[in-house]
Amino acid sequence: MSKLPVGYERETLAACGLLLLQAPDTDTLQALDLNAANLEEYRQAFYDRLCIPQSGIYLPAYQQVFRNASQDQDGVWHFPPPDYRGGRGVEMMYEQFGFEHHGLPVDPFFQGPQVPGDHLGLMLIFLGWVWDAPREDLVAGKKLSLFVGKFLGDWVDRYLVLLPAGQSSPYLDAIARSLGEAIDAVRESPVLTQDFGGVVHSDQSQAIADTV
């Protein structure tokens, strides 16, 4: 698996997050090595798959949705609608680091206080924004390790498998691949697995865990 190289963290994690929150433009397609002549087709795939519940192929990228999803006997997944209060645990972590997830340069579908904070794209932007903290602060590093373990678990892998499934879209294939590489790199990064240079006592560890 890949590791996060120096200079990768902020820019690439934020860019990967925005793949789920902004319709592609020609720069996006160039970065994904896709043909810009198909821009309108790929923009439609973005809106149908990631934004519009009425499209019939909408796949919401919220942790709460996947945690409460069910699969019927025919193998069809059923996803509940996201609740604007359902991302509160993630949002509390944002607040502790001073990260404001409202007002980001995202598509209007993802703007406003009704958008839950547990959207995968927002969590990746947050990680990019705060990535240097583990090197500077023991407690911050421990919090981020717990954040990744609690909020970027198995549901993300399931989401990335389902994202391009049955769609015949090079664009969805490309963003699923890019997101998967970024998630794998985050999970294995020495930034989150390093010895943080001190001992966190058990009561402090529990206090940190309680915040995430």
N, C-alpha and C positions, 0 to 999 in steps of 0.2 A: 504494500500500500504506500501511497505517497505521503510525504511529510510537508508541513507548511514551511517553505523557504523564507528567508528574510525578505521583507518587502511584500510578501504575498498577502498577509493577514487582512489588513484593513481594506485594501482596494478589492481583493478578490472575493472576500466574504460578503462585502457590501454589494458588489456587482452580481454575485450569485443570488443574493436576496432580492435584488431588483428584477431579476428574471421572472419572478413570480408576482411582481407588483407593478411592472411597467410594460406596456405593449412594446414589441421590438421596433427598432428603427434600423437604418442601414448599418450603423456602427455596431449594434448588437449582432446583426447577422454576420458581419465581418469577423467579430470576435469568436463567433460560433462556427465559422467556416461554412456558412450557408449562402446560397445564391440570393443576392438582393433583388433579383427579378421576381422572386416569389414573396416579396415583403407583404403584400396585402393578404395573401393566403395565410401567412404565418401570423399576422395580426389577428385575423379572424379566429385562428386556432387558439391564440392567447385568450381572446374574449370568451369563446365558447367553452373552453376547458377550465379556465381559471376565474372567470368573473360572473357569468350570467347563469343563474340557477335554471332559468327557463329553456336553456339551450338543449337540455336533454343529455348532455355529456359533461355537465359541470362536476368538477372534482375539487372541493374546498380544501385548502391547505392549512387547516386549523387542527391543532392537537386535540382539542375537545371533541371535534367531529369524529376523528379516527378512533379515539378512545371509546366512543359510544356507538360506533358503526356495528352493523351486523351483516352476516352473510347467510342467504337463504339456502335451501337444499339444492337449488340449481347453480349455486356458486355466484349468484348476483349480490353485489354489495349494496347496502342501503345506508345512506348517511343522513343523520339529522341535521337541521339547519344550525349554523353557529349562533350561540347566544352571546350578546355583547358583554355579558358579565362573565363568560366562561373562561376568559384568559387572565383572570385576576391574579393568579399565582405568578405568572410570567410578568405581568405589569408591576407587581411589587418589586421584583428584581430590577426592572428597568428604573424604577424610582430610586432604589438604593444607589445606583450608579449614576443617577442624574441624566438618564437617557429619555428623551421625549419622542415617543413613537408616533405622535400625531404631528401633522405638518410636514412630513417627509415628501420628497418629490416623487409621488406615486400616482398611479392612475386614479381618477375620481371615484372608481368603484371601491377604493381602499382608503378613502379620506373620510375624516369625521370621527367623532367620539364613539360612534356605534360599532366601529371596527375593533374586534377583540385583539388583544396583544399577543395571542398565542398562534398567530399566523407564522408559518415557517419562514417566509421572506423577511418579516420583521425581526425574527429571532436571529437570522443570519446577519442582518444589518447591525443589530445590537452587538453581536459577537465581534464583528469587524471594528465597531466603534470603540469597544472597551478592551480590545485584545492585549494591549500593553500592560494592563493592570496586574496580571499575575506576576510579572517580573518585578513589580514595584511594591506589592503589598501581599503579605501572607494570607490574610483573611479574604482579600479580593480573589486571589488565586483559588482558594478552597471553594469560595462561592461559585466561581465559574465552573469548576470541575463538577460540583453538584448540579449546577444549572444544566450542563450538557447531559449529564446522566439522567436527570429527571425529565427534561423537556425535549430532548432530541434522541429519544429511544427508538424502540422497534417500529413505532408508528411511522417514523420518517422513511424507513426502508420499505415499508408496505406502500406508502404514498408514492415513492419514486418508481416502484414497479408498476403501479396502476396508472401513473400519470400519462405515459405514452401508449398504454395497452389498448389495442384495437383501434387506434386512431390513424395509422399510416401517415404520420406527420413527422418529417425530418426535424422540424422545429421542436416539437415536444420530446422527441428522442434526444436531441442535443441538450436541451435544458435539464432533462432528467440525468443525463450523463454528467454534465457539469456540476450539478447539485450533489450528485452522489460522490464525486471526487472530493468536493469541498467538505462534505460531512465526514467522509472517511478520514481526511487529513486532520480535521478538528478533533475527532475522537482519539486519534493516535498521536496528536501533537505533544512533543516534550513540554510545551508551555503548560499543559494541563496535567501532565504526569510527573513533572519534575519534583525534586525535593525542594520545598519552598524555603528552606533555610532556617527552619525552626519547628518547634513542636506545638501543635494545637491541642490543648487539654480537652478531655472528653466533654466537659460542660460547654466549652466554647464550640466544639464540633457540633454538638446538638443544637446550640443556638444558631449556628450557621445553617444547619439543615432545616431548622424550623422556618427560616426566612425564605426558603425555596420550596 
